[in-house]
């Protein structure tokens, strides 16, 4: 197990959200979409210009910009 | 007949609108919620002899009052108190969907859950124990197939009120709600629960909003830092005799605004007490678990949902690694290289179909209005009335209706792209580019339609900004799409290019497109740094699975939007059209001038040797008379008066009048220029003769043409666009702003180019 920011995750890598360091509107939107500590997710792909990133969580696909992904700390396998 | 009100609520893409369409069919109305641009859809249907009003609430993921949609949905539920909330839940995505359901239950609303897309869940190998889910949540749960909604909803209605289709009357709601939905009380952990109880007590003691919401829900919102509730709490007690200690307002009916929040004087003891609890809790959570109340509450909500789902409600028998069809499609459609190429093709096709397929109906409408004009021409005697009916009324109404086929086709194809889920992918792929300019990935569609590929139209472009959900980005897009080169600006460019740059046609056409994009994006960036500044809205967006759009959904969508356009635009436009006609007609020639033309006419008739030369001479005379009338009209005088300013950009009075006329429709620039140069009305489609004339007119040089092209590109959009833009922006203020700002901006550029060019000797 090691920790990294969501931005640095590779395509198809899986991990569990460790912490979310965002408050206000951003924090709320992330939580409304199911991004809460303990939730498992995997990286589905990136847009042609590497930003935003698409991820799979709770069985649906969500997109986030890289600077928004920075607020999310992940715990990944290996 | 007793009627009950049902509100449909749920996440976006959960099939809410499909169910709404299936229930109400054609019996629906679309409007806006007062003061905001969020669509309000209502309809009716009857079942077992009972009448039901259905409201399709905007799709939301939560009820946190951050976005307009959430505010609207929440206010509706709290104030209108529908008899039942039918919460459409996507069965293949229970965990996130139930997050919203919990919030309805916490609000004490009579909720029924309609489980949609069981078939999709089945395919994915998810099976759901519906009875268990219902008993654990404490609300009725019924599986439905949204596409043929009545069956499922009938079952829902029955489960709601026992076997009888009779709903409890509104007055008994509390009781009914208690029976069916004992207010869920989720535990949010000791610290939060304690604070909740304390705040709840204070809320009840002060009867703060208790007529609208359950006290526990209000307490929760305080902990969630909810802007609306905090604001109401700050205003609480002010202007009443409840003892507002605020020295500034002294009960003078002035609610203290949020800006006064810092001043403790302004706070009612009620708020002070709550604030103290909030402060203590926030500190405590920060010190112990490095978190805040909002996050803790969300964690516990999801925890509650997971604990329910784990009690045997959901069983999965599938391999998570297995790719669904949608994922496989995305591997191609959002592929790094293929994705953008395919997107290019799809956008081009959309554009091609919209503008080509609408060509024929547009021609029919043109024909119809031409015929109408012709009929009026023969029926009415010559004079001002005839001119008013033909040039003012018929041309004005024709101008509005002429856009209808375009708008219909545009919404038809956009609905397909939107309902299928592809539009979200377009936003995903292009967001990085548009973000540089403070816009959003979804801004691309409006830009393209307005003429991003030369030849579009700003009206459908403006209306397409509805697909943008982020308010600041939407406003910046809305204000800059009119800079694109619509089909009506093209004849102007063609004319000028043909007259002065015949040899470099392709290059100039390319530059025209390039400059309009550059200008629009840079101005958007400027707006985002000034009048609509603010952080970019988070791009936290769902990529819904690809779905085949329903014919019915697409058609309903298309027709209701088109009808809205006709209704909104039609009324205002007729008035402006008549006004413009009057400006270019009145006050007419003074008597001596009119006599002069009459005398000349008589002379010509008497002196002409043969019919051909008579005809020619009369035609020339008629053209110079038309020029004289135009020059003498209010528009002409304005054009003349503006000459002292406009000459800095190289425009004489003729160009000024033509540009004033261009406010009616950009192609009018060409025809008015024709009249002003005493060439008679010039057909915008065949401007060759005018081009020749222009290139020979003294004072006209290539630099004038470039300056005029730049001005035409950026100045005030035609008034149909201005009307639509004001409606979409929600205020006439924005329409006025666009006219003033764009004209000044265009003039500045034109002057810059003309003066710099003159100095360099062009």
Interface residues (C-beta under 8 A of the other chain):
Chain A: X20 X23 X25 X26 X27 X28 X29 X30 X31 X32 X33 X34 X36 X37 X38 X39 X44 X45 X47 X48 X49 X50 X51 X52 X54 X58 X59 X60 X61 X62 X63 X64 X65 X68
Chain B: X61 X62 X64 X66 X92 X93 X95 X96 X99 X124 X292 X294 X295 X298 X299 X302 X327 X330 X331 X334 X336 X337 X339 X340 X428 X429 X431 X432 X433 X435 X538 X539 X540 X541 X542 X543 X544 X545
